Amino acid sequence: RCGVPLPRVGVRGPLEPAAAGRQPEQVVAGDEEQGVAGGCPGEIVDVGAAARAQGGAGEERLARPGPGRDPAERAFIEMADRRVEHYLMGAVANWIRHCHPGLAPLEQPQFPDFGASQGEKMRGIARWLDGELARQPFVAGERFTIADITAFVALEFVRGLMKYRPADDGLAQLQAWRDRTAERPSAAAIP
């Protein structure tokens, strides 16, 4: 059983304890009081990011100037970016790969049922992200970070290829965030 003491970080999201490197049955009562990675169902700790925040692997990278004011904030931003990349971007990519007719020659065989399930998964993750953006102005908190860039790219792929708009699913916060992000000079430069 994992017993690495880590700071208690409550992060709500679409992940289960297994995502923290442990099986759900390994999450036992008292873990959160002991500060052990894993938390409760529906709460996760990115073990790698938290370990780096405490000076584990990658300490030198997190110690140098970059996004975030300190190692803990840099680790949180990295965790937020990973969540967006692995869950939102991953679902977008699979939805497009298996449902867009233009990719049929490249993706052999295409699995339309799997692709459709990934589209639904992407919508669920978009609902989660809409909730986060109702609480905070950006994906990883109070300022624009790489997590926002990753989320914006994912939404632009699915907007262009699958004609998905968060507003069509009633996700007003996500749509407003996407529209604000699209107005940034770096995003506006994209044709």
Order of alpha helices (4+ residues) and beta strands (2+ residues): alpha-alpha-alpha-alpha-alpha-alpha-alpha-alpha-alpha
